[in-house]
Amino acid sequence: NHSRPLHGLHVLVTAGPTQEPLDPVRFLTNHSTGKMGYGFAHEAAALGATVTLISGPVSLPEPAEPNITTIHVTTARQMFEAVQQAYETADIIVMTAAVGDFRVSEVAGEKIKKAGRSSIQIELVANPDILAWVGAHKRTDGSQVLCGFAMETQNLIENAAKKLADKHCDMLVANNLRDAGAGFGTDTNVVTVLTPACGDTSTDQAPQQPNVEKWRKMGKTDLARQLL
Ligand code: C5P
């Protein structure tokens, strides 16, 4: 079908930040607004796909399209569980979420009190890397396409190439937080798109240099469509 080229495909998208609680009133998070991921969900739905959108806490309206199912999560571990439930039937998996790398090791049951203390120590422990997990568990026949994102402030291409290989992605979309019109909350993005040289992301063999394409500045919705 010409206007619905993704008809019959299941697209899984993660979007937004995660929130990691410290106590009943506080949390750790980041500046992600979910615009890029929600853009993917809307565009994939418009192109005919069945979409599962797994979203951290954002203030965007819940997609109204009948072919988008939105699952709301708060923490990285909840996002991981939701992805594990959904990934097997997904044909295209796009992980735009800015997942918290760390969570507080012991969440306080009551509000942490200042009580005259001039400093406190909070221990953080690593969260699961959801994208790496999917990369390690996706089908090996090439019928599942995995796209990761990387936001960097330095050494964009080197870091992105490493993520592409380490996390067995079929596409890695890199953006530099320092580029004008890129990053958190903006309606536009400036990305560099990396794909594996050999096309085989299922093995741990030393990666060849990836293909690297710098794209022009685009609206996030436009960008999602071009990437899809
Ligand atoms: O390594 P880094 O966090 O920069 O990788 C970014 C990519 O990995 C994004 O696609 C993000 O959604 C994904 N990611 C994830 N789970 C994590 C950390 C990152 O899925 N715990």
Residues whose N, C-alpha, C, O or C-beta is under 5 A from the ligand:
A	BS01	C5P	M95 T96 A97 A98 V99 G100 N127 P128 D129 I130 L131 G148 F149 A150 M151
